[in-house]
Amino acid sequence: MTGQAIAPARETAARARENSEYVRSLLNVRQPQFAVALESAVQKLLRDHGPVCNSSQRNPRWPNALR
């Protein structure tokens, strides 16, 4: 990737993280039981398939957003 392409990609990734956090916070307020079930499923997937997943793509604040 060229230097010109990296900046927009970083902005897009940052926006995606912010959007994800926002959606998860809304889910936690409106559907807290589903939010807990969703996080449980995410943790299971990471536990079962973590080595093949790129952990740098996972937002480290997600577990805390649901608590």
N, C-alpha and C positions, 0 to 999 in steps of 0.2 A: 504494500500500500504506500502511496506517495504521501509526503507531508501534507499536501493539500487535502487528501482524502481522509487523513487521520482525524483532523479536528472535527469535521461534521460527524464522523462515526462516533467519536467520544461524546459529542453533544447528544446524538441520538441515543446512545447507551445511557447517558445520564438522565435524559428525559424518560426513557423506558423504566429506569429504576424508580424515579419519582412517581410516575404513573402507577407502577406496581404497588408502591408503598401506600399511595392514596386509595387505590381500590381495596387493598387489604385492610386499611383502617376503616373504610366504609363497611366492608363485609363484617368486620369485628363488631361494629355498632349495630348493624341491621340484622345480621345472621350469626351471632356469636358461636352457636353450636356448629354450624357449617364451617366457620373459620377454623375452629379447633380441629374438626375432622380433616379439613384441607391441609392444615399444617402437619397433622399426623401422617397423612399420605405422602407429603413432601419428604418428611423425615425418613419414612420407610423406603421411598425410592432412592434417596441419597445413601441410606444404609445398604440397600441391596445392589445399587448400581453406581455408587459413588466413584469407584475407580475409573469407570468409563465416561463419567460426566466431567465436564470442565468446571471445577469448583469455583473458578474465578468468575464465572457467570452468575453464580448464586449471590444474592444480596445478603450479606452477613447480618443485616438488621431485621430480616423477615421474622425469625422466631420471636424477637422482642416486640415486633409490631402487633402480634396477636395476644400478648400478655398484658 
